[in-house]
Amino acid sequence: MATSTADMLHKEYWDLTYISGPLIFLKNGERFPTGAILNVHMPSGEVRQGQVLEATKSHAVIQMLQGTVGLDVEGTSVSLKDTAARVACTEDMIGRRFNGTGVPIDGLPPVVPEKEVEIAGSAINPVSRDAPNDFIETGVSAIDGFNTLVRGQKLPIFLGSGLPGNELANMIVQNSGTKGDDTPFVVVFGAMGITARETQYFLRAFEEGGKGSRVVAFINQADDPAIERLFTPRCALTVAEYLAFEKDYQVLVILTDMTNYCEALRQISSAREEIPGRRGYPGYMYTDLSTIYERAGRIRGKKGSITQIPMLAMPDDDITHPIPDLTGYITEGQIVLSRGLNRQGIFPPVDLLPCLSRLMNNGIGKGKTRDDHREWANQLYAAYAQGQNIKKLMAIVGEDALTDLDRKYLHFSNHFEHEMLDQGFARRSIDDTMDLGWKLLGLLPREELTRVNRNTLDRYYVPFGDDGKKTSFGL
């Protein structure tokens, strides 16, 4: 006769057979459902938790959430705690700080949940999905102006080791919001495998920046068990789904660093002795990442939305590495940080040319940003690309071989980097960004602006020097 869940909750099993890294193995695995949370009772009286990764008639594989240090095959028993991993959900979580599994780390009492929800989430029915739409303002000119973030989109940020990704993440947390909409806005921040110094940086920055009261933070540190990193993004997204689809919030989810998440996935796969795929990562990593990224979106009939900004460090600055490569397949564009711009002291060092937001057109235009946004972005992008090409040409033929027009493009490109891209930590509204762009376009002859129609040029274009106000522009 099958044992009921109620009976299993009070029964201990003593058939632990093997320990390997963060995993333990039991006999008779069919007693527990896959995904169940178990209590692991040590002879000392300490109780730890683990999750069932795999359950068959012969065995069960359990991943330990607090590690296996101190565990012994003899004298250790397990009992069922819950049939699935869950996280408490309530609006009172806004402004709070938790570890990767949802335990408070801010010194305040545990939250009283309105409900407890399985962290695996439930797939959004494609029929009920609404297309990403409307503008989310990040306050970063390189994103808002040229790679616009749209509600319901997933737009990753790729960076090399040592580049200021944490600072950019904090800048977005502090400055982001909706435009022309009174729907409440909240940020859910999920950090995986970050150092103690980075943890203190984020906690301090959230409070000192004045926007900590609207941030729900899940923080898994580098010295926390690696397996907790697999829980962190799912706990964050489960709370985000609750706030978006049950409480009508516009939710921006920032996940950093997805590379640490994938390293934890590889570690667990190796402990399970699975056949490795590319560079040792498990063959199912694409599917695993998709279960995280595809939880962004909008649901027809719901006011709220979930927008994702996953951040990941590219090993060896290699954008073809499996982690950024698979992320690029699933998401809708990418923001790339430049080591060259960072060396010049430009912040944020966004390398505009390889960046892309595939859904940008859904979030810009009249009633969202401005009616000239698309033409404006096309013209500035083309002019900057031309200037970059002339820089490469000058390295070959020398500056003396450049034409007067080449020098104007070179002049434009240099000032574009130091005026548009380099904004420091100051917030820029989309109107400020676009006004600055038109001033920069005034450095070029009108006849060169072929990607903007005549009416738009008549309205916004002023050659540099024709407007007395431009004397303070610093060009």
Secondary structure, DSSP 8 states (H G I E B T S, - for coil): ----HHHHTT--B--EEEEETTEEEEE-GGGS-TT-EEEEE-TTS-EEEEEEEEE-SSEEEEEESS-STT--STT-EEEEEESS-EEEE-GGGTT-EEETTS-B-SSS-----SEEEETT-----TTTEE---SEEE-S-HHHHTTS-EETT-B--EEEETTS-HHHHHHHHHHH-EESS--S-EEEEEEEEEE-HHHHHHHHHHHHHTT-GGGEEEEEEETTS-HHHHHHHHHHHHHHHHHHHHTS--EEEEEEE-HHHHHHHHHHHHHHTT--B-GGG-BTTHHHHHHHHHTT-EEETT-S-EEEEEEEEEEGGG-TTSHHHHHHHHHSSEEEEB-HHHHHTT-SS-B-TTT-EETTGGGS-STTTS-TTHHHHHHHHHHHHHHHHHHHHHHHHH-GGG--HHHHHHHHHHHHIIIIII--TT----HHHHHHHHHHHHTTS-GGG-TTS-HHHHHHH---TTSSGGGGGS--
